[in-house]
Amino acid sequence: MPVLLTPPTVPTPRPLRYEERLELLERLARAGWLTTEEARDKRVSLLTEARSMG
């Protein structure tokens, strides 16, 4: 008789907070995944988004 295995439940990740997103951008830039200009542009858009949310 076959045994049915259920996959483990994986919690849904929560959205990153503003500070966590900034830190992630900085880490990606330091690691070379983003250029200085890309990191700056993403920080500006992140700040604009945070301001629009209140």
SVG drawing of the C-alpha trace seen along z (x, -y; Angstrom):
<svg xmlns="http://www.w3.org/2000/svg" viewBox="-2 -61 33 63">
<polyline fill="none" stroke="black" stroke-width="0.4" points="0.0,0.0 1.5,-3.4 2.3,-6.0 1.2,-9.5 3.5,-12.2 2.4,-15.7 4.8,-18.5 5.9,-20.6 3.9,-23.8 5.9,-26.9 4.8,-30.1 4.1,-33.0 6.9,-35.5 5.9,-38.9 6.7,-42.0 10.0,-43.7 9.9,-46.8 11.3,-50.0 14.5,-49.7 15.0,-46.1 14.6,-47.1 17.1,-49.8 19.6,-47.4 19.0,-44.9 19.7,-47.5 23.0,-48.5 24.1,-44.8 23.3,-44.2 25.3,-47.3 28.3,-46.3 28.2,-42.8 28.3,-44.2 24.8,-43.1 23.8,-46.7 25.7,-49.6 25.9,-52.8 23.4,-54.5 20.9,-51.6 21.1,-51.5 20.6,-55.3 17.6,-55.1 16.1,-52.2 16.6,-54.1 14.9,-57.2 11.9,-55.1 11.7,-53.4 11.7,-56.7 9.0,-58.0 6.9,-54.9 7.3,-55.2 6.3,-58.9 3.2,-58.1 2.2,-55.5 2.3,-57.9"/>
</svg>
